[in-house]
């Protein structure tokens, strides 16, 4: 269960709970026997499903904030059941009230997950902006080749060596797109993008390139020079190097 699918999972569980609530209203029952109703039997949420949902939410919170959820923001399914049991002073039973409480719990869970996902996106955006500023500020160029327009800033030697390696690995499509990528960066005159391309070239030439590093270099280039993502087919061709 992954965080990017949590919202869909919660919505699916909520729909099933709503079917149970609708059944109770339509049949005017508050303590139905789920064993005697196909609708209830089909839509009842299992303890295993709720346990997995709770675990996924807690894992997401830990990955985003580094701590477990605070009870003031979100209470997991099991603690919510225990709270209702103590409040009523009797064992938890299937009932219209229990489903209404479950629907509310799922709504709260969805809101909490949405907050966490927004926080994570903010972290990613901040990290991308930070990396872009560092690259732009601390760029260190290698050998520089200039034509009469004084626009060629690509380290041709590194790019050429990277292309040879790609061809030797029969990655012809990636080589073609990498070459075009170099041309676009060269025409832009963007030194930060050129330096990132240089690092990209170095990584490609390694016997076992680090895919995470290649992905970082590509995303860094796109962050610095968004137009490179518009090269027809380039995104798919380049991403094959680290997928």
Phi, psi and omega per residue, in radians:
X1 nan 2.091 -3.061
X2 -1.946 2.668 -3.045
X3 -1.064 -0.604 -3.098
X4 -1.233 -0.158 3.078
X5 -1.952 0.057 -3.084
X6 -1.084 -0.713 -3.104
X7 -1.061 -0.776 3.130
X8 -1.111 -0.684 3.132
X9 -1.128 -0.786 3.134
X10 -1.086 -0.732 3.126
X11 -1.093 -0.692 3.133
X12 -1.132 -0.764 3.104
X13 -1.121 -0.691 -3.138
X14 -1.122 -0.670 3.117
X15 -1.089 -0.709 -3.141
X16 -1.165 -0.715 3.102
X17 -1.101 -0.686 -3.136
X18 -1.116 -0.629 3.084
X19 -1.065 -0.691 3.123
X20 -1.156 -0.727 3.131
X21 -1.133 -0.756 3.134
X22 -1.086 -0.665 3.128
X23 -1.071 -0.778 -3.141
X24 -1.089 -0.747 -3.140
X25 -1.152 -0.779 -3.089
X26 -1.156 -0.587 -3.099
X27 -1.768 0.066 3.076
X28 0.948 0.879 3.096
X29 -2.225 2.562 3.137
X30 -1.986 -0.396 3.102
X31 -2.245 1.199 -3.045
X32 -1.268 2.735 3.056
X33 -1.666 1.850 -3.061
X34 -1.120 -0.424 -3.133
X35 -1.212 -0.404 -3.092
X36 -1.683 0.000 -3.105
X37 -2.162 2.043 3.103
X38 -1.047 -0.614 -3.127
X39 -1.131 -0.813 3.139
X40 -1.177 -0.746 -3.132
X41 -1.056 -0.627 -3.122
X42 -1.277 -0.618 -2.991
X43 -1.795 -0.132 3.118
X44 -0.991 2.383 3.086
X45 -1.496 2.327 -3.141
X46 -1.469 2.752 3.082
X47 -1.081 -0.612 -3.125
X48 -1.122 -0.712 3.125
X49 -1.099 -0.773 -3.110
X50 -1.233 -0.623 3.100
X51 -1.096 -0.758 3.134
X52 -1.144 -0.659 3.111
X53 -1.126 -0.821 3.112
X54 -1.004 -0.784 -3.110
X55 -1.117 -0.682 -3.138
X56 -1.163 -0.715 3.124
X57 -1.140 -0.770 3.137
X58 -1.117 -0.672 3.111
X59 -1.140 -0.731 3.109
X60 -1.084 -0.781 3.138
X61 -1.069 -0.734 3.141
X62 -1.125 -0.683 -3.124
X63 -1.230 -0.548 -3.117
X64 -1.507 -0.786 -3.031
X65 -1.863 -0.306 -3.118
X66 1.384 0.170 3.130
X67 -2.468 2.848 3.058
X68 -1.288 2.742 -3.139
X69 -1.037 2.490 3.053
X70 -1.439 2.434 -3.104
X71 -1.109 -0.359 3.103
X72 -1.259 -0.301 3.135
X73 -1.811 -0.695 -3.049
X74 -2.730 2.365 3.073
X75 -2.041 2.264 -3.089
X76 -1.226 2.967 -3.028
X77 -1.034 -0.760 -3.083
X78 -1.158 -0.746 3.115
X79 -1.157 -0.575 3.118
X80 -1.160 -0.712 3.106
X81 -1.112 -0.751 -3.136
X82 -1.102 -0.672 3.113
X83 -1.085 -0.778 -3.141
X84 -1.158 -0.648 3.137
X85 -1.115 -0.796 -3.137
X86 -1.174 -0.635 -3.122
X87 -1.123 -0.694 -3.099
X88 -1.548 -0.305 3.136
X89 1.230 0.464 3.125
X90 -2.624 2.826 -3.121
X91 -1.015 2.619 3.120
X92 -1.206 2.327 3.106
X93 -2.320 2.731 3.075
X94 -1.222 2.236 -3.113
X95 -2.828 2.935 3.073
X96 -1.031 -0.759 3.131
X97 -1.044 -0.716 -3.128
X98 -1.121 -0.679 3.140
X99 -1.237 -0.641 3.088
X100 -1.107 -0.745 3.090
X101 -1.112 -0.669 3.126
X102 -1.142 -0.715 3.101
X103 -1.060 -0.741 3.107
X104 -1.125 -0.723 3.125
X105 -1.078 -0.736 3.131
X106 -1.159 -0.635 3.087
X107 -1.119 -0.765 3.108
X108 -1.111 -0.685 3.122
X109 -1.101 -0.760 3.132
X110 -1.064 -0.779 3.124
X111 -1.068 -0.735 -3.130
X112 -1.142 -0.738 3.114
X113 -1.114 -0.721 3.119
X114 -1.069 -0.687 3.093
X115 -1.106 -0.778 -3.136
X116 -1.110 -0.721 3.141
X117 -1.157 -0.640 3.080
X118 -1.169 -0.682 3.107
X119 -1.124 -0.708 3.136
X120 -1.157 -0.708 3.113
X121 -1.115 -0.667 3.098
X122 -1.095 -0.711 3.112
X123 -1.093 -0.749 3.142
X124 -1.134 -0.729 3.122
X125 -1.119 -0.731 -3.140
X126 -1.138 -0.697 -3.133
X127 -1.166 -0.707 3.113
X128 -1.103 -0.777 3.129
X129 -1.113 -0.694 3.133
X130 -1.110 -0.809 -3.138
X131 -1.101 -0.680 -3.141
X132 -1.113 -0.707 3.138
X133 -1.162 -0.693 3.141
X134 -1.122 -0.763 -3.131
X135 -1.105 -0.790 -3.112
X136 -1.139 -0.591 -3.078
X137 -1.399 -0.724 -3.001
X138 -1.839 0.367 -3.120
X139 -1.050 2.339 3.107
X140 -2.182 2.036 -3.066
X141 -1.522 2.626 3.030
X142 -1.627 -2.495 3.102
X143 -1.075 2.370 -3.097
X144 -2.003 2.332 3.106
X145 -2.014 2.271 -3.096
X146 -2.207 2.439 3.028
X147 -1.757 -2.974 -3.030
X148 -1.175 -0.377 3.088
X149 -1.472 -0.048 3.130
X150 0.991 0.753 -3.105
X151 -2.094 -0.249 -3.123
X152 -1.385 1.954 -3.119
X153 -2.140 0.120 -3.122
X154 -1.392 2.421 3.018
X155 -1.317 1.644 -3.011
X156 -1.052 -0.662 -3.096
X157 -1.051 -0.799 -3.129
X158 -1.164 -0.749 -3.141
X159 -1.121 -0.749 3.128
X160 -1.067 -0.754 3.128
X161 -1.138 -0.667 3.125
X162 -1.136 -0.700 3.127
X163 -1.128 -0.679 3.117
X164 -1.098 -0.714 3.130
X165 -1.128 -0.757 3.136
X166 -1.077 -0.728 3.120
X167 -1.144 -0.662 -3.138
X168 -1.163 -0.436 3.108
X169 -1.630 0.169 -3.129
X170 1.013 0.551 3.075
X171 -1.728 1.142 -3.020
X172 -1.122 -0.731 -3.132
X173 -1.096 -0.797 -3.136
X174 -1.088 -0.668 3.132
X175 -1.109 -0.745 -3.125
X176 -1.110 -0.775 -3.131
X177 -1.233 -0.601 3.126
X178 -1.142 -0.688 3.110
X179 -1.100 -0.763 3.126
X180 -1.162 -0.634 3.090
X181 -1.043 -0.760 3.130
X182 -1.080 -0.687 -3.126
X183 -1.149 -0.711 -3.139
X184 -1.143 -0.752 3.128
X185 -1.138 -0.705 3.124
X186 -1.069 -0.767 -3.119
X187 -1.180 -0.501 -3.113
X188 -1.263 -0.483 -3.087
X189 1.276 0.247 -3.091
X190 -1.466 1.922 -3.063
X191 -1.190 -0.637 -3.132
X192 -1.125 -0.745 3.100
X193 -1.138 -0.667 3.123
X194 -1.118 -0.716 3.109
X195 -1.137 -0.685 3.101
X196 -1.125 -0.670 3.109
X197 -1.128 -0.629 3.114
X198 -1.093 -0.763 3.109
X199 -1.166 -0.656 3.089
X200 -1.034 -0.795 -3.138
X201 -1.086 -0.728 3.136
X202 -1.072 -0.740 -3.099
X203 -1.175 -0.686 -3.137
X204 -1.037 -0.619 -3.064
X205 -1.333 -0.178 -3.140
X206 -1.226 2.594 3.135
X207 -0.951 -0.671 3.097
X208 -2.310 1.479 -3.112
X209 -0.991 2.472 3.088
X210 -1.388 1.944 -3.080
X211 -1.093 -0.620 3.129
X212 -1.154 -0.612 3.111
X213 -1.210 -0.748 3.115
X214 -1.043 -0.756 3.123
X215 -1.085 -0.706 -3.140
X216 -1.135 -0.726 3.140
X217 -1.138 -0.747 3.138
X218 -1.095 -0.822 -3.139
X219 -1.138 -0.573 3.082
X220 -1.144 -0.718 3.118
X221 -1.122 -0.764 -3.138
X222 -1.119 -0.667 3.135
X223 -1.141 -0.664 -3.118
X224 -1.359 -0.696 -3.038
X225 -2.345 1.385 -3.057
X226 -0.946 -0.455 -3.094
X227 -1.077 -0.404 -3.115
X228 -1.124 -0.447 -3.136
X229 -1.260 -0.197 -3.126
X230 -1.540 -0.112 3.115
X231 -1.109 2.168 -3.082
X232 -0.994 2.072 3.092
X233 1.411 -0.152 -3.049
X234 -1.129 -0.733 -3.095
X235 -1.010 -0.863 3.124
X236 -1.137 -0.714 -3.117
X237 -1.163 -0.777 -3.109
X238 -1.241 -0.724 -3.076
X239 -1.150 -0.325 3.081
X240 -1.094 -0.409 -3.128
X241 -1.202 -0.434 -3.109
X242 -2.230 0.228 3.122
X243 -1.632 nan nan
